[in-house]
């Protein structure tokens, strides 16, 4: 893994503060980040639906999932 020197320095200090290795620290940080983004897809779909209601837009019976899949074709 390649890090900018200031980022690597911060990681070494933070790992020492937590009494762990830089590798383990990065793994923990990534796991935390991953868990905070798990609900993001559902939240995004809710925001899109609410946006449509607020702005009186109609999806004409289509579901968000169908719109997303349509974009992949």
PDB file of N, CA, C and O in Angstrom:
ATOM      1  N   UNK A   1       0.847  -1.159   0.000  1.00  0.00           N
ATOM      2  CA  UNK A   1       0.000   0.000   0.000  1.00  0.00           C
ATOM      3  C   UNK A   1       0.899   1.231   0.000  1.00  0.00           C
ATOM      4  O   UNK A   1       1.928   1.262   0.675  1.00  0.00           O
ATOM      5  N   UNK A   2       0.507   2.222  -0.749  1.00  0.00           N
ATOM      6  CA  UNK A   2       1.276   3.455  -0.823  1.00  0.00           C
ATOM      7  C   UNK A   2       0.506   4.562  -0.120  1.00  0.00           C
ATOM      8  O   UNK A   2      -0.676   4.777  -0.386  1.00  0.00           O
ATOM      9  N   UNK A   3       1.184   5.257   0.775  1.00  0.00           N
ATOM     10  CA  UNK A   3       0.574   6.365   1.515  1.00  0.00           C
ATOM     11  C   UNK A   3       1.450   7.596   1.392  1.00  0.00           C
ATOM     12  O   UNK A   3       2.670   7.497   1.261  1.00  0.00           O
ATOM     13  N   UNK A   4       0.819   8.745   1.436  1.00  0.00           N
ATOM     14  CA  UNK A   4       1.594   9.976   1.524  1.00  0.00           C
ATOM     15  C   UNK A   4       2.272   9.983   2.886  1.00  0.00           C
ATOM     16  O   UNK A   4       1.753   9.413   3.845  1.00  0.00           O
ATOM     17  N   UNK A   5       3.421  10.623   2.970  1.00  0.00           N
ATOM     18  CA  UNK A   5       4.215  10.572   4.198  1.00  0.00           C
ATOM     19  C   UNK A   5       3.456  11.098   5.413  1.00  0.00           C
ATOM     20  O   UNK A   5       3.556  10.515   6.492  1.00  0.00           O
ATOM     21  N   UNK A   6       2.705  12.178   5.263  1.00  0.00           N
ATOM     22  CA  UNK A   6       1.971  12.720   6.413  1.00  0.00           C
ATOM     23  C   UNK A   6       0.861  11.774   6.864  1.00  0.00           C
ATOM     24  O   UNK A   6       0.565  11.686   8.056  1.00  0.00           O
ATOM     25  N   UNK A   7       0.248  11.071   5.919  1.00  0.00           N
ATOM     26  CA  UNK A   7      -0.791  10.092   6.256  1.00  0.00           C
ATOM     27  C   UNK A   7      -0.160   8.898   6.967  1.00  0.00           C
ATOM     28  O   UNK A   7      -0.701   8.405   7.957  1.00  0.00           O
ATOM     29  N   UNK A   8       0.973   8.440   6.468  1.00  0.00           N
ATOM     30  CA  UNK A   8       1.674   7.314   7.092  1.00  0.00           C
ATOM     31  C   UNK A   8       2.113   7.676   8.506  1.00  0.00           C
ATOM     32  O   UNK A   8       2.014   6.858   9.420  1.00  0.00           O
ATOM     33  N   UNK A   9       2.597   8.897   8.682  1.00  0.00           N
ATOM     34  CA  UNK A   9       3.021   9.345  10.013  1.00  0.00           C
ATOM     35  C   UNK A   9       1.834   9.357  10.976  1.00  0.00           C
ATOM     36  O   UNK A   9       1.942   8.898  12.113  1.00  0.00           O
ATOM     37  N   UNK A  10       0.695   9.889  10.508  1.00  0.00           N
ATOM     38  CA  UNK A  10      -0.503   9.907  11.356  1.00  0.00           C
ATOM     39  C   UNK A  10      -0.900   8.480  11.727  1.00  0.00           C
ATOM     40  O   UNK A  10      -1.237   8.209  12.880  1.00  0.00           O
ATOM     41  N   UNK A  11      -0.862   7.564  10.752  1.00  0.00           N
ATOM     42  CA  UNK A  11      -1.248   6.172  10.995  1.00  0.00           C
ATOM     43  C   UNK A  11      -0.324   5.525  12.024  1.00  0.00           C
ATOM     44  O   UNK A  11      -0.789   4.783  12.889  1.00  0.00           O
ATOM     45  N   UNK A  12       0.964   5.796  11.940  1.00  0.00           N
ATOM     46  CA  UNK A  12       1.907   5.228  12.921  1.00  0.00           C
ATOM     47  C   UNK A  12       1.621   5.758  14.321  1.00  0.00           C
ATOM     48  O   UNK A  12       1.636   4.999  15.290  1.00  0.00           O
ATOM     49  N   UNK A  13       1.363   7.051  14.427  1.00  0.00           N
ATOM     50  CA  UNK A  13       1.071   7.654  15.737  1.00  0.00           C
ATOM     51  C   UNK A  13      -0.237   7.111  16.293  1.00  0.00           C
ATOM     52  O   UNK A  13      -0.318   6.757  17.469  1.00  0.00           O
ATOM     53  N   UNK A  14      -1.260   7.047  15.447  1.00  0.00           N
ATOM     54  CA  UNK A  14      -2.569   6.553  15.896  1.00  0.00           C
ATOM     55  C   UNK A  14      -2.491   5.083  16.287  1.00  0.00           C
ATOM     56  O   UNK A  14      -3.100   4.676  17.276  1.00  0.00           O
ATOM     57  N   UNK A  15      -1.757   4.287  15.531  1.00  0.00           N
ATOM     58  CA  UNK A  15      -1.591   2.867  15.864  1.00  0.00           C
ATOM     59  C   UNK A  15      -0.876   2.719  17.205  1.00  0.00           C
ATOM     60  O   UNK A  15      -1.257   1.881  18.021  1.00  0.00           O
ATOM     61  N   UNK A  16       0.151   3.523  17.434  1.00  0.00           N
ATOM     62  CA  UNK A  16       0.870   3.464  18.714  1.00  0.00           C
ATOM     63  C   UNK A  16      -0.046   3.883  19.858  1.00  0.00           C
ATOM     64  O   UNK A  16      -0.021   3.291  20.937  1.00  0.00           O
ATOM     65  N   UNK A  17      -0.851   4.907  19.612  1.00  0.00           N
ATOM     66  CA  UNK A  17      -1.787   5.373  20.646  1.00  0.00           C
ATOM     67  C   UNK A  17      -2.783   4.277  21.022  1.00  0.00           C
ATOM     68  O   UNK A  17      -3.162   4.145  22.186  1.00  0.00           O
ATOM     69  N   UNK A  18      -3.203   3.495  20.033  1.00  0.00           N
ATOM     70  CA  UNK A  18      -4.170   2.415  20.266  1.00  0.00           C
ATOM     71  C   UNK A  18      -3.486   1.093  20.612  1.00  0.00           C
ATOM     72  O   UNK A  18      -4.155   0.083  20.827  1.00  0.00           O
ATOM     73  N   UNK A  19      -2.168   1.100  20.665  1.00  0.00           N
ATOM     74  CA  UNK A  19      -1.378  -0.091  20.971  1.00  0.00           C
ATOM     75  C   UNK A  19      -1.684  -1.228  19.994  1.00  0.00           C
ATOM     76  O   UNK A  19      -1.995  -2.349  20.398  1.00  0.00           O
ATOM     77  N   UNK A  20      -1.589  -0.914  18.710  1.00  0.00           N
ATOM     78  CA  UNK A  20      -1.847  -1.891  17.659  1.00  0.00           C
ATOM     79  C   UNK A  20      -0.897  -1.619  16.493  1.00  0.00           C
ATOM     80  O   UNK A  20      -0.119  -0.666  16.530  1.00  0.00           O
ATOM     81  N   UNK A  21      -0.963  -2.443  15.478  1.00  0.00           N
ATOM     82  CA  UNK A  21      -0.122  -2.231  14.296  1.00  0.00           C
ATOM     83  C   UNK A  21      -0.845  -1.314  13.306  1.00  0.00           C
ATOM     84  O   UNK A  21      -2.063  -1.147  13.369  1.00  0.00           O
ATOM     85  N   UNK A  22      -0.081  -0.732  12.404  1.00  0.00           N
ATOM     86  CA  UNK A  22      -0.670   0.121  11.373  1.00  0.00           C
ATOM     87  C   UNK A  22      -1.618  -0.704  10.506  1.00  0.00           C
ATOM     88  O   UNK A  22      -2.695  -0.237  10.135  1.00  0.00           O
ATOM     89  N   UNK A  23      -1.217  -1.918  10.190  1.00  0.00           N
ATOM     90  CA  UNK A  23      -2.049  -2.793   9.371  1.00  0.00           C
ATOM     91  C   UNK A  23      -3.395  -3.068  10.043  1.00  0.00           C
ATOM     92  O   UNK A  23      -4.447  -2.976   9.410  1.00  0.00           O
ATOM     93  N   UNK A  24      -3.350  -3.403  11.320  1.00  0.00           N
ATOM     94  CA  UNK A  24      -4.585  -3.683  12.054  1.00  0.00           C
ATOM     95  C   UNK A  24      -5.435  -2.414  12.182  1.00  0.00           C
ATOM     96  O   UNK A  24      -6.660  -2.475  12.078  1.00  0.00           O
ATOM     97  N   UNK A  25      -4.789  -1.271  12.406  1.00  0.00           N
ATOM     98  CA  UNK A  25      -5.504   0.004  12.493  1.00  0.00           C
ATOM     99  C   UNK A  25      -6.249   0.285  11.195  1.00  0.00           C
ATOM    100  O   UNK A  25      -7.427   0.639  11.216  1.00  0.00           O
ATOM    101  N   UNK A  26      -5.564   0.128  10.063  1.00  0.00           N
ATOM    102  CA  UNK A  26      -6.210   0.370   8.777  1.00  0.00           C
ATOM    103  C   UNK A  26      -7.369  -0.594   8.547  1.00  0.00           C
ATOM    104  O   UNK A  26      -8.405  -0.205   8.008  1.00  0.00           O
ATOM    105  N   UNK A  27      -7.198  -1.847   8.953  1.00  0.00           N
ATOM    106  CA  UNK A  27      -8.285  -2.815   8.838  1.00  0.00           C
ATOM    107  C   UNK A  27      -9.489  -2.405   9.663  1.00  0.00           C
ATOM    108  O   UNK A  27     -10.625  -2.514   9.201  1.00  0.00           O
ATOM    109  N   UNK A  28      -9.252  -1.932  10.886  1.00  0.00           N
ATOM    110  CA  UNK A  28     -10.350  -1.493  11.752  1.00  0.00           C
ATOM    111  C   UNK A  28     -11.049  -0.267  11.173  1.00  0.00           C
ATOM    112  O   UNK A  28     -12.278  -0.186  11.174  1.00  0.00           O
ATOM    113  N   UNK A  29     -10.259   0.687  10.680  1.00  0.00           N
ATOM    114  CA  UNK A  29     -10.844   1.897  10.097  1.00  0.00           C
ATOM    115  C   UNK A  29     -11.688   1.575   8.868  1.00  0.00           C
ATOM    116  O   UNK A  29     -12.769   2.136   8.685  1.00  0.00           O
ATOM    117  N   UNK A  30     -11.190   0.670   8.030  1.00  0.00           N
ATOM    118  CA  UNK A  30     -11.960   0.274   6.851  1.00  0.00           C
ATOM    119  C   UNK A  30     -13.242  -0.456   7.239  1.00  0.00           C
ATOM    120  O   UNK A  30     -14.287  -0.249   6.623  1.00  0.00           O
ATOM    121  N   UNK A  31     -13.165  -1.307   8.254  1.00  0.00           N
ATOM    122  CA  UNK A  31     -14.349  -2.032   8.710  1.00  0.00           C
ATOM    123  C   UNK A  31     -15.395  -1.062   9.255  1.00  0.00           C
ATOM    124  O   UNK A  31     -16.584  -1.209   8.970  1.00  0.00           O
ATOM    125  N   UNK A  32     -14.959  -0.068  10.038  1.00  0.00           N
ATOM    126  CA  UNK A  32     -15.882   0.951  10.549  1.00  0.00           C
ATOM    127  C   UNK A  32     -16.537   1.696   9.393  1.00  0.00           C
ATOM    128  O   UNK A  32     -17.748   1.915   9.382  1.00  0.00           O
ATOM    129  N   UNK A  33     -15.726   2.076   8.437  1.00  0.00           N
ATOM    130  CA  UNK A  33     -16.236   2.826   7.284  1.00  0.00           C
ATOM    131  C   UNK A  33     -17.252   1.994   6.503  1.00  0.00           C
ATOM    132  O   UNK A  33     -18.282   2.503   6.061  1.00  0.00           O
ATOM    133  N   UNK A  34     -16.947   0.715   6.343  1.00  0.00           N
ATOM    134  CA  UNK A  34     -17.834  -0.183   5.622  1.00  0.00           C
ATOM    135  C   UNK A  34     -19.177  -0.317   6.337  1.00  0.00           C
ATOM    136  O   UNK A  34     -20.228  -0.305   5.696  1.00  0.00           O
ATOM    137  N   UNK A  35     -19.142  -0.445   7.665  1.00  0.00           N
ATOM    138  CA  UNK A  35     -20.384  -0.628   8.412  1.00  0.00           C
ATOM    139  C   UNK A  35     -21.237   0.631   8.405  1.00  0.00           C
ATOM    140  O   UNK A  35     -22.463   0.538   8.469  1.00  0.00           O
ATOM    141  N   UNK A  36     -20.620   1.807   8.329  1.00  0.00           N
ATOM    142  CA  UNK A  36     -21.414   3.037   8.289  1.00  0.00           C
ATOM    143  C   UNK A  36     -22.048   3.244   6.926  1.00  0.00           C
ATOM    144  O   UNK A  36     -23.013   4.000   6.812  1.00  0.00           O
ATOM    145  N   UNK A  37     -21.532   2.592   5.884  1.00  0.00           N
ATOM    146  CA  UNK A  37     -22.080   2.751   4.544  1.00  0.00           C
ATOM    147  C   UNK A  37     -23.030   1.625   4.146  1.00  0.00           C
ATOM    148  O   UNK A  37     -23.580   1.642   3.045  1.00  0.00           O
ATOM    149  N   UNK A  38     -23.227   0.653   5.025  1.00  0.00           N
ATOM    150  CA  UNK A  38     -24.097  -0.477   4.668  1.00  0.00           C
ATOM    151  C   UNK A  38     -25.516  -0.028   4.357  1.00  0.00           C
ATOM    152  O   UNK A  38     -26.109  -0.491   3.383  1.00  0.00           O
ATOM    153  N   UNK A  39     -26.063   0.856   5.159  1.00  0.00           N
ATOM    154  CA  UNK A  39     -27.433   1.296   4.955  1.00  0.00           C
ATOM    155  C   UNK A  39     -27.565   2.368   3.896  1.00  0.00           C
ATOM    156  O   UNK A  39     -28.668   2.853   3.646  1.00  0.00           O
ATOM    157  N   UNK A  40     -26.489   2.740   3.280  1.00  0.00           N
ATOM    158  CA  UNK A  40     -26.512   3.865   2.357  1.00  0.00           C
ATOM    159  C   UNK A  40     -27.418   3.635   1.150  1.00  0.00           C
ATOM    160  O   UNK A  40     -28.092   4.569   0.716  1.00  0.00           O
ATOM    161  N   UNK A  41     -27.459   2.442   0.602  1.00  0.00           N
ATOM    162  CA  UNK A  41     -28.289   2.187  -0.577  1.00  0.00           C
ATOM    163  C   UNK A  41     -29.764   2.360  -0.247  1.00  0.00           C
ATOM    164  O   UNK A  41     -30.504   2.984  -1.007  1.00  0.00           O
ATOM    165  N   UNK A  42     -30.188   1.810   0.879  1.00  0.00           N
ATOM    166  CA  UNK A  42     -31.586   1.956   1.288  1.00  0.00           C
ATOM    167  C   UNK A  42     -31.897   3.414   1.605  1.00  0.00           C
ATOM    168  O   UNK A  42     -32.961   3.918   1.248  1.00  0.00           O
ATOM    169  N   UNK A  43     -30.971   4.087   2.273  1.00  0.00           N
ATOM    170  CA  UNK A  43     -31.166   5.499   2.588  1.00  0.00           C
ATOM    171  C   UNK A  43     -31.267   6.327   1.313  1.00  0.00           C
ATOM    172  O   UNK A  43     -32.098   7.231   1.219  1.00  0.00           O
ATOM    173  N   UNK A  44     -30.429   6.022   0.343  1.00  0.00           N
ATOM    174  CA  UNK A  44     -30.448   6.754  -0.927  1.00  0.00           C
ATOM    175  C   UNK A  44     -31.780   6.540  -1.647  1.00  0.00           C
ATOM    176  O   UNK A  44     -32.338   7.482  -2.209  1.00  0.00           O
ATOM    177  N   UNK A  45     -32.286   5.318  -1.632  1.00  0.00           N
ATOM    178  CA  UNK A  45     -33.576   5.034  -2.264  1.00  0.00           C
ATOM    179  C   UNK A  45     -34.687   5.806  -1.565  1.00  0.00           C
ATOM    180  O   UNK A  45     -35.566   6.361  -2.224  1.00  0.00           O
ATOM    181  N   UNK A  46     -34.655   5.844  -0.234  1.00  0.00           N
ATOM    182  CA  UNK A  46     -35.651   6.610   0.520  1.00  0.00           C
ATOM    183  C   UNK A  46     -35.579   8.092   0.181  1.00  0.00           C
ATOM    184  O   UNK A  46     -36.607   8.745  -0.004  1.00  0.00           O
ATOM    185  N   UNK A  47     -34.364   8.619   0.101  1.00  0.00           N
ATOM    186  CA  UNK A  47     -34.209  10.039  -0.237  1.00  0.00           C
ATOM    187  C   UNK A  47     -34.744  10.325  -1.633  1.00  0.00           C
ATOM    188  O   UNK A  47     -35.358  11.367  -1.861  1.00  0.00           O
ATOM    189  N   UNK A  48     -34.518   9.414  -2.560  1.00  0.00           N
ATOM    190  CA  UNK A  48     -35.004   9.601  -3.923  1.00  0.00           C
ATOM    191  C   UNK A  48     -36.526   9.590  -3.964  1.00  0.00           C
ATOM    192  O   UNK A  48     -37.135  10.417  -4.644  1.00  0.00           O
ATOM    193  N   UNK A  49     -37.139   8.666  -3.248  1.00  0.00           N
ATOM    194  CA  UNK A  49     -38.600   8.602  -3.196  1.00  0.00           C
ATOM    195  C   UNK A  49     -39.156   9.873  -2.564  1.00  0.00           C
ATOM    196  O   UNK A  49     -40.106  10.464  -3.077  1.00  0.00           O
ATOM    197  N   UNK A  50     -38.561  10.292  -1.448  1.00  0.00           N
ATOM    198  CA  UNK A  50     -39.031  11.503  -0.782  1.00  0.00           C
ATOM    199  C   UNK A  50     -38.827  12.735  -1.655  1.00  0.00           C
ATOM    200  O   UNK A  50     -39.652  13.648  -1.636  1.00  0.00           O
ATOM    201  N   UNK A  51     -37.745  12.770  -2.414  1.00  0.00           N
ATOM    202  CA  UNK A  51     -37.500  13.878  -3.338  1.00  0.00           C
ATOM    203  C   UNK A  51     -38.638  13.955  -4.350  1.00  0.00           C
ATOM    204  O   UNK A  51     -39.163  15.032  -4.633  1.00  0.00           O
ATOM    205  N   UNK A  52     -39.007  12.805  -4.886  1.00  0.00           N
ATOM    206  CA  UNK A  52     -40.094  12.769  -5.857  1.00  0.00           C
ATOM    207  C   UNK A  52     -41.406  13.248  -5.272  1.00  0.00           C
ATOM    208  O   UNK A  52     -42.151  13.975  -5.930  1.00  0.00           O
ATOM    209  N   UNK A  53     -41.697  12.852  -4.043  1.00  0.00           N
ATOM    210  CA  UNK A  53     -42.926  13.293  -3.382  1.00  0.00           C
ATOM    211  C   UNK A  53     -42.897  14.795  -3.131  1.00  0.00           C
ATOM    212  O   UNK A  53     -43.882  15.495  -3.368  1.00  0.00           O
ATOM    213  N   UNK A  54     -41.752  15.284  -2.646  1.00  0.00           N
ATOM    214  CA  UNK A  54     -41.636  16.720  -2.350  1.00  0.00           C
ATOM    215  C   UNK A  54     -41.803  17.563  -3.606  1.00  0.00           C
ATOM    216  O   UNK A  54     -42.377  18.652  -3.560  1.00  0.00           O
ATOM    217  N   UNK A  55     -41.308  17.063  -4.714  1.00  0.00           N
ATOM    218  CA  UNK A  55     -41.337  17.836  -5.952  1.00  0.00           C
ATOM    219  C   UNK A  55     -42.431  17.353  -6.901  1.00  0.00           C
ATOM    220  O   UNK A  55     -42.442  17.700  -8.083  1.00  0.00           O
ATOM    221  N   UNK A  56     -43.345  16.552  -6.368  1.00  0.00           N
ATOM    222  CA  UNK A  56     -44.495  16.047  -7.116  1.00  0.00           C
ATOM    223  C   UNK A  56     -44.090  15.367  -8.433  1.00  0.00           C
ATOM    224  O   UNK A  56     -44.696  15.589  -9.481  1.00  0.00           O
ATOM    225  N   UNK A  57     -43.060  14.543  -8.344  1.00  0.00           N
ATOM    226  CA  UNK A  57     -42.621  13.762  -9.492  1.00  0.00           C
ATOM    227  C   UNK A  57     -43.245  12.378  -9.423  1.00  0.00           C
ATOM    228  O   UNK A  57     -43.504  11.864  -8.335  1.00  0.00           O
ATOM    229  N   UNK A  58     -43.482  11.788 -10.554  1.00  0.00           N
ATOM    230  CA  UNK A  58     -44.059  10.451 -10.591  1.00  0.00           C
ATOM    231  C   UNK A  58     -43.087   9.488 -11.258  1.00  0.00           C
ATOM    232  O   UNK A  58     -42.453   9.819 -12.260  1.00  0.00           O
ATOM    233  N   UNK A  59     -42.980   8.311 -10.696  1.00  0.00           N
ATOM    234  CA  UNK A  59     -42.170   7.266 -11.311  1.00  0.00           C
ATOM    235  C   UNK A  59     -43.030   6.359 -12.182  1.00  0.00           C
ATOM    236  O   UNK A  59     -42.542   5.354 -12.699  1.00  0.00           O
ATOM    237  N   UNK A  60     -44.302   6.703 -12.348  1.00  0.00           N
ATOM    238  CA  UNK A  60     -45.253   5.957 -13.164  1.00  0.00           C
ATOM    239  C   UNK A  60     -45.265   4.472 -12.851  1.00  0.00           C
ATOM    240  O   UNK A  60     -45.249   3.641 -13.760  1.00  0.00           O
ATOM    241  N   UNK A  61     -45.294   4.137 -11.572  1.00  0.00           N
ATOM    242  CA  UNK A  61     -45.376   2.749 -11.155  1.00  0.00           C
ATOM    243  C   UNK A  61     -44.054   2.009 -11.139  1.00  0.00           C
ATOM    244  O   UNK A  61     -44.004   0.852 -10.719  1.00  0.00           O
ATOM    245  N   UNK A  62     -42.992   2.638 -11.580  1.00  0.00           N
ATOM    246  CA  UNK A  62     -41.687   1.987 -11.569  1.00  0.00           C
ATOM    247  C   UNK A  62     -41.097   2.012 -10.171  1.00  0.00           C
ATOM    248  O   UNK A  62     -41.321   2.944  -9.398  1.00  0.00           O
ATOM    249  N   UNK A  63     -40.361   0.998  -9.872  1.00  0.00           N
ATOM    250  CA  UNK A  63     -39.666   0.944  -8.593  1.00  0.00           C
ATOM    251  C   UNK A  63     -38.242   1.443  -8.800  1.00  0.00           C
ATOM    252  O   UNK A  63     -37.705   1.382  -9.906  1.00  0.00           O
ATOM    253  N   UNK A  64     -37.641   1.934  -7.729  1.00  0.00           N
ATOM    254  CA  UNK A  64     -36.270   2.430  -7.787  1.00  0.00           C
ATOM    255  C   UNK A  64     -35.345   1.353  -8.352  1.00  0.00           C
ATOM    256  O   UNK A  64     -34.472   1.634  -9.174  1.00  0.00           O
ATOM    257  N   UNK A  65     -35.554   0.106  -7.892  1.00  0.00           N
ATOM    258  CA  UNK A  65     -34.727  -1.015  -8.354  1.00  0.00           C
ATOM    259  C   UNK A  65     -34.799  -1.144  -9.872  1.00  0.00           C
ATOM    260  O   UNK A  65     -33.785  -1.392 -10.524  1.00  0.00           O
ATOM    261  N   UNK A  66     -36.002  -0.976 -10.440  1.00  0.00           N
ATOM    262  CA  UNK A  66     -36.164  -1.079 -11.886  1.00  0.00           C
ATOM    263  C   UNK A  66     -35.413   0.034 -12.610  1.00  0.00           C
ATOM    264  O   UNK A  66     -34.807  -0.196 -13.656  1.00  0.00           O
ATOM    265  N   UNK A  67     -35.457   1.242 -12.049  1.00  0.00           N
ATOM    266  CA  UNK A  67     -34.746   2.363 -12.661  1.00  0.00           C
ATOM    267  C   UNK A  67     -33.239   2.148 -12.633  1.00  0.00           C
ATOM    268  O   UNK A  67     -32.544   2.444 -13.604  1.00  0.00           O
ATOM    269  N   UNK A  68     -32.742   1.633 -11.520  1.00  0.00           N
ATOM    270  CA  UNK A  68     -31.309   1.369 -11.402  1.00  0.00           C
ATOM    271  C   UNK A  68     -30.893   0.311 -12.409  1.00  0.00           C
ATOM    272  O   UNK A  68     -29.881   0.459 -13.093  1.00  0.00           O
ATOM    273  N   UNK A  69     -31.681  -0.766 -12.499  1.00  0.00           N
ATOM    274  CA  UNK A  69     -31.352  -1.839 -13.439  1.00  0.00           C
ATOM    275  C   UNK A  69     -31.453  -1.372 -14.884  1.00  0.00           C
ATOM    276  O   UNK A  69     -30.692  -1.833 -15.735  1.00  0.00           O
ATOM    277  N   UNK A  70     -32.382  -0.463 -15.173  1.00  0.00           N
ATOM    278  CA  UNK A  70     -32.522   0.062 -16.527  1.00  0.00           C
ATOM    279  C   UNK A  70     -31.249   0.788 -16.956  1.00  0.00           C
ATOM    280  O   UNK A  70     -30.847   0.711 -18.117  1.00  0.00           O
ATOM    281  N   UNK A  71     -30.623   1.485 -16.025  1.00  0.00           N
ATOM    282  CA  UNK A  71     -29.394   2.205 -16.330  1.00  0.00           C
ATOM    283  C   UNK A  71     -28.222   1.286 -16.623  1.00  0.00           C
ATOM    284  O   UNK A  71     -27.238   1.717 -17.223  1.00  0.00           O
ATOM    285  N   UNK A  72     -28.308   0.049 -16.218  1.00  0.00           N
ATOM    286  CA  UNK A  72     -27.216  -0.912 -16.429  1.00  0.00           C
ATOM    287  C   UNK A  72     -27.305  -1.600 -17.779  1.00  0.00           C
ATOM    288  O   UNK A  72     -26.359  -2.270 -18.195  1.00  0.00           O
ATOM    289  N   UNK A  73     -28.419  -1.448 -18.466  1.00  0.00           N
ATOM    290  CA  UNK A  73     -28.616  -2.145 -19.751  1.00  0.00           C
ATOM    291  C   UNK A  73     -27.980  -1.408 -20.887  1.00  0.00           C
ATOM    292  O   UNK A  73     -28.053  -1.857 -22.031  1.00  0.00           O
TER     293      UNK A  73
END
